[in-house]
């Protein structure tokens, strides 16, 4: 097992998301929108579609892989 672990690429640091961030994902939502608002932080991220208002909960790693760009950043103090 240790030999296999050495072959893996090094882990990168997680992307620092903030409450109130507006992000663009690579894949469009079925409504056609690609921009999302971050409204929950943790191991899972709560996202709200900026086009239709649908709310989804996705794993942080999945959002990090699908992230295309930050459209706007939320407040640095966590949105308060």
C-alpha positions in Angstrom: 0.0 0.0 0.0 2.8 2.4 0.8 4.4 1.9 -2.6 1.0 2.8 -4.3 0.7 5.9 -2.2 4.0 7.2 -3.4 2.8 7.0 -7.0 -0.1 9.3 -6.4 0.3 13.0 -7.2 0.7 15.3 -4.1 -2.5 16.6 -2.7 -3.2 20.3 -3.4 -4.5 22.7 -0.8 -8.3 23.2 -0.9 -9.7 26.2 -2.6 -10.7 28.8 0.0 -14.4 29.4 -0.7 -16.3 32.1 1.1 -20.0 32.6 1.9 -21.4 34.9 -0.8 -19.0 33.8 -3.5 -20.4 33.7 -7.0 -18.8 31.0 -9.0 -19.0 29.7 -12.6 -18.9 25.9 -13.1 -17.8 24.1 -16.3 -21.1 22.3 -16.8 -24.4 24.2 -17.2 -27.3 23.5 -15.0 -30.4 22.1 -16.8 -31.9 25.6 -16.7 -29.0 26.8 -18.8 -27.2 28.8 -16.0 -23.6 28.3 -15.2 -23.2 30.7 -12.3 -23.9 29.7 -8.7 -23.9 31.5 -5.3 -22.2 29.7 -2.3 -24.5 29.7 0.7 -23.1 26.9 2.8 -19.5 25.9 3.6 -18.0 22.7 5.0 -17.0 19.3 3.5 -20.1 19.9 1.3 -20.8 23.2 -0.4 -24.4 24.6 -0.6 -24.9 26.2 -4.0 -27.8 28.2 -5.3 -28.3 28.6 -9.1 -28.2 32.3 -10.0 -30.6 31.7 -12.9 -33.4 29.6 -11.5 -32.8 29.6 -7.7 -32.5 25.8 -7.3 -30.3 24.8 -4.3 -27.9 21.8 -4.4 -25.4 20.3 -2.0 -22.2 19.1 -3.6 -19.0 17.7 -2.2 -16.2 20.3 -2.0 -13.8 18.2 -4.1 -16.4 17.9 -6.9 -17.0 21.7 -6.9 -13.2 22.2 -7.0 -12.9 20.0 -10.0 -15.8 21.7 -11.9 -14.9 25.2 -11.0 -14.2 27.4 -14.0 -13.9 30.9 -12.4 -14.8 33.1 -9.5 -17.3 35.7 -10.8 -17.4 37.6 -7.5 -15.9 37.0 -4.1 -17.8 37.2 -0.8 -16.7 39.0 2.3 -13.5 37.8 3.8 -14.9 37.6 7.3 -17.3 34.8 6.3 -20.3 36.9 5.1 -21.2 38.6 8.4 
